[in-house]
């Protein structure tokens, strides 16, 4: 009824590692399911369910209309109401406030649900806050560095990876991709080349 309804929050953090939370309100975004379908690999139990609520691991069932993404949290015991509530919040901001179509429009309900179908009247909501306007005399940079520095320096559990925050991994990956190029699955390389969106030897390497 609501789709993945993603939401993104960004803020300055430590040097070269901004805070960037970019998430779907479902357990996983539909794009990752479709990548798994193209690769012919199953998705983890808990990503998809059928109409009766049974787990589905065949990613191709999603575009056949035989499986559906689960809300973040998955079950009542794991907090499924949180993902459902976040999805509704995004719908209110990105559809109701912006004036875009609500949930499944009639065109969407009449379509076949495939990835290249029509996506009409999809809206978004963008909120940017200038904190220096609200607190002109505050040391905002120092405060954010204190916050994110404390998180990054927090000792991990025994044998665990270092504690990081959303956006850290993406910043590291972005630096590597700028240095080494972007590896692409062969099918995606062919699709982008066919659309004329790739050019030059460093645009990516097919695998």
N, C-alpha and C positions, 0 to 999 in steps of 0.2 A: 504493500500500500504506500510506503514512503520511500522506497529505494534505499541506497546506502547513506544518503544525506550526510556527506562528509563535513567536517569542520576543521578549521586551521587557526592556530593561535601562534603568533611570533613575537619575540621581544629580544632586545639586546641582552647578551649574557657575557661569557668570557671571550677574550680575543679570538677571533677566527671560528668560534663555536657558538653561534646564536641559538637561542631557545626557539625550537620550531616543532610544534605539535600539529601534525597533519594526519587526521584519522577519519575513518569511516565510523558510523554509529552501528554498523553490523560487525560481526566477528572478524570478517575479512572483506576487502573491497572486491567488487565483481571482476576487476581487471586481473587480479591474482588468480581467480578461479579460471578465467579464460586462458591465461598463460599456461596453467596446468593442463587444461584440456588440449591445447595445441601441442604440448609436449607429451601428452599421453600418460601423465603421472597422476595418481590419486591425490586428493586433498585430505588434510587431517580430519578425523572424525570431529564433529562439532562445528565445522564451517557451514555445512549445508544440511537441510532436512527436507523430507518429502511432505506431502499435504497432510499426512497423519502424524508428523513430528518425529519420524524415524530418521536416524542419521544416514547421510548419503556421502560416499567418498568418490563417486564418479563425477569429475568436474563437468563433463559434457552434458550431464543431466540438467545443469543449470539453464543452458540455452535451449534445451528441448522443452523447458517448462515443467520438468519433472522434479526439480529441486529448488529450494529457496534459501537465500542467505539468512542466517540466524542473527538476532540482535546481539550486540556486545553483551557478554555475560552468559548467554546461551540458555541458562535454566533459571528458575526462580531462586534456587539455592545459591547460584553464582552471581545474582544481581542483574538478571536480564532486564529488569525494569529501568536500569540506568541507561542502557543502550536505546531502549524504546523511548525513554524520556528525552534523551539527547536528540534522537531522530525527530521527535515532535518539535523540540525547540528550534532545530534547524529549519523545519518546515514553516514554522511561524515567522522566523526572521527572513528566510530566503524566498518564501513563496507569498505568505500573507502580506508582510510589510512591503516587499518589492512589487507585488501585483502580478507575480508569475502564476502559472498553473498550479493547482493544488494536487498533490499526490498523483494518482494515475488518471491522466486526462482521458476523455473518451477515445481519442486517437490511439493512445497507448494501450487501452484495454482492447481495442479492436485489432491491434497489430499482433504479430507473432512473437514479440518479445526478444527478437534476435538482436545482437549487438549493433548491427548496421541499420536498424530500423529508425523511425523518426523519433527525435527527442525534441518535441515542440515546447516552447515557452518555459524553458528551465531558467530559474532565477538564482541569484546569489545575493548575499548580504555582506558588505564589507564595513568593518568598524576599525578606524585608526585613532589611537589615543596619543595625544602629545602631553606626556606627564609633566613636562616643564611648565606648561600653562597652568596646571592645577597646583603645582608645587615649585614655584619659580626659584626659591632659595634653597631647595633641597639638593643634596649630593646624590643624584639619581644613579650616576654611573658607579659610584662607590657602593651604593646600597645593592644594586643588582650584582656587582662583582662579589660582594659579601655573600649574597644568597646562593649564587651558582658556584662560587668557590667552595663554600661549605659543603654543598652537595657533592661536588667532584672530589673533595678530599675526604669524604665520609668513608671509613674503612668498610670494605666488603665483608660478607660472611666468609668463613674459612673456605678457601679453595674457589671462591667466586671471582667473577670478573670485576674490574674497577667500577665504581658507581658513576654513572653518567646521567644525563638528562636528555629529553627529546630534542633532536637536532644535532647532537654530538656525532653520532654515527654518520649522519648525512653529510656533515661538514668534512669529516675524514674521507668519506667516499667521493665527495665532490672534488677534493684536492687530488685524489688518485686518478679520477677520471680525466681531469684537466691535464694531468701529467702523462697518462698512459693511453688515453682514448677510452671509448665506451664499447664494451663487448655486447653484441646483440645476438639473440637467437637467429638462426638462419631464416626462419619463416618471417620474422619481423624485419630483418634486413631486406628481404625480397619485397615485402609489402611497402616499406618506406621508399625503397628504390623505385618501385612501380608508381608511387605517388609523386616522384620527383623531389622527395624531401631529403635525400642523401646526395652528397657530392664531395669529391675529394677523398684522398686515401686515409685521412685521419678522422673521418666522420664516424667510424665504428668498424669493428671486426666481427664477421659472422661466425657463429659456432653451430 
